[in-house]
Amino acid sequence: MPLQKYIFNPGINKEGTDYTAEGGWFDGNLVRFRKGLPEKIGGWVKFVTASFNGTGRKLFGWTSLSGTKLLGLGTRTKLYIQSGANYNDITPIRSTTSAGDVTFGATDGSSSINVTDTAHGAAKGDFVTFFWRCFTWRECRCCRVKSRV
């Protein structure tokens, strides 16, 4: 039996079903057509090297009124906004406490700091941010510590 040459229609035809796309392509992934023939696309390139807390769930892009292109990235635990090359954590703060409501304790020789706040309402896995200001520049600049419960 002699060999038979098959000629396929170029492009992907999504107008019908895979049965109606006879002699052509119905579906494809990472493929393009050059000179009527299918050619694989050479993979993916990482766009950003930043890491994020949680698994990405949704992307939303928009342009501000001033023309700045922004991208919102929602994960299971955080909300980020990309502006240029920077990603900023804009996760809303659930609650705050006043000075004196929280006590900090440390043990000599230990690298852990114990924080006690009886009315915090946080659950295991929630993020906590400690932010305080010192009275003079020599004491400290501004301190911010992020941690998980």
ZANUSE-632550 format. One record per residue (C-alpha): residue in one letter; x, z, y. Coordinates in steps of 0.5 Angstrom, whole numbers, padded with zeros to 4 digits, always signed. Layout:
AXZY ...
END
This chain:
M+0000+0000+0000 P+0003-0002+0007 L+0004+0003+0012 Q-0001+0003+0018 K+0000+0004+0025 Y-0005+0009+0029 I-0006+0008+0036 F-0009+0014+0040 N-0012+0014+0047 P-0008+0017+0052 G-0010+0024+0055 I-0015+0029+0053 N-0022+0028+0052 K-0026+0034+0053 E-0033+0031+0055 G-0036+0031+0048 T-0034+0034+0041 D-0028+0033+0037 Y-0032+0028+0033 T-0034+0024+0039 A-0026+0023+0041 E-0025+0019+0035 G-0018+0015+0036 G-0016+0020+0042 W-0015+0027+0043 F-0020+0033+0044 D-0016+0039+0045 G-0009+0041+0047 N-0004+0046+0049 L+0003+0045+0053 V+0002+0038+0052 R+0002+0032+0057 F+0002+0025+0057 R+0008+0020+0059 K+0007+0012+0058 G+0001+0014+0054 L+0004+0018+0049 P+0004+0026+0048 E+0010+0030+0050 K+0011+0037+0049 I+0012+0042+0056 G+0018+0046+0055 G+0015+0053+0055 W+0014+0058+0061 V+0019+0061+0066 K+0018+0068+0068 F+0016+0068+0075 V+0017+0076+0077 T+0022+0081+0074 A+0018+0087+0076 S+0015+0091+0071 F+0008+0094+0072 N+0004+0100+0069 G-0001+0098+0064 T-0003+0092+0061 G-0005+0086+0066 R-0013+0085+0066 K-0014+0081+0072 L-0011+0077+0077 F-0014+0075+0084 G-0011+0071+0089 W-0013+0070+0097 T-0011+0068+0103 S-0011+0073+0109 L-0014+0071+0116 S-0007+0071+0119 G-0005+0066+0113 T-0001+0070+0109 K-0002+0069+0101 L-0004+0075+0097 L-0005+0076+0090 G-0008+0082+0087 L-0006+0085+0080 G-0011+0090+0076 T-0008+0093+0070 R-0011+0099+0066 T-0008+0104+0070 K-0006+0101+0077 L-0008+0096+0082 Y-0002+0092+0086 I-0002+0087+0091 Q+0003+0082+0092 S+0006+0079+0098 G+0012+0075+0098 A+0017+0078+0093 N+0014+0085+0094 Y+0009+0088+0089 N+0005+0094+0093 D+0001+0100+0089 I-0005+0100+0092 T-0009+0104+0087 P-0014+0109+0091 I-0012+0116+0091 R-0018+0120+0087 S-0017+0127+0090 T-0012+0131+0095 T-0010+0138+0095 S-0008+0142+0101 A-0001+0146+0102 G-0001+0153+0098 D-0006+0150+0093 V+0000+0148+0089 T+0005+0152+0086 F+0012+0149+0084 G+0016+0153+0079 A+0023+0152+0076 T+0027+0155+0070 D+0035+0156+0071 G+0039+0151+0067 S+0032+0147+0066 S+0031+0139+0068 S+0024+0141+0068 I+0019+0143+0074 N+0013+0146+0073 V+0007+0144+0077 T+0001+0149+0077 D-0006+0146+0081 T-0012+0150+0077 A-0017+0145+0081 H-0014+0138+0080 G-0019+0135+0075 A-0014+0130+0072 A-0014+0128+0065 K-0008+0127+0060 G-0005+0120+0062 D-0007+0120+0070 F-0002+0119+0075 V+0000+0124+0080 T+0004+0123+0087 F+0007+0129+0090 F+0009+0128+0098 W+0011+0133+0103 R+0015+0133+0109 C+0021+0138+0111 F+0021+0141+0118 T+0028+0138+0120 W+0032+0132+0118 R+0038+0136+0115 E+0033+0139+0110 C+0031+0132+0107 R+0028+0126+0109 C+0021+0125+0106 C+0020+0126+0099 R+0016+0123+0094 V+0015+0124+0087 K+0011+0120+0082 S+0009+0123+0075 R+0004+0123+0069 V+0000+0128+0067 
END
